[in-house]
Amino acid sequence: MPPSTPFVDRRTGTIDTTQILVEAIPLAKLIGVFVAIALIPFAVGFLLGEYSILDVLFTLAGQFVLAVGAGTVLIYSVARGSQLASE
């Protein structure tokens, strides 16, 4: 028997929206965590004013958090997709 396709209902052959939502909610929460963490240094940099060395440092810190978050989300997506494909 061939392996089942992820996100497709085995009985009807249609898209399984429940499984899509179950997989999308943790991913959205993970993205939200990194956005919330990155918002802190961006806000501090914004409040310090323009053209300050601290503004530049806080902006770089916020961008670093977003880059790490993007990598983490990508790794999570690949790992979860691998798990779903093997089920």
Sequence and secondary structure as in RCSB ss.txt:
>XXXX:A:sequence
MPPSTPFVDRRTGTIDTTQILVEAIPLAKLIGVFVAIALIPFAVGFLLGEYSILDVLFTLAGQFVLAVGAGTVLI
YSVARGSQLASE
>XXXX:A:secstr
     TTB TTT SB HHHHHHHHHHHHHHHHHHHHHHHHHHHHHHHH TT HHHHHHHHHHHHHHHHHHHHHHH
HHHHHHHHHHH 
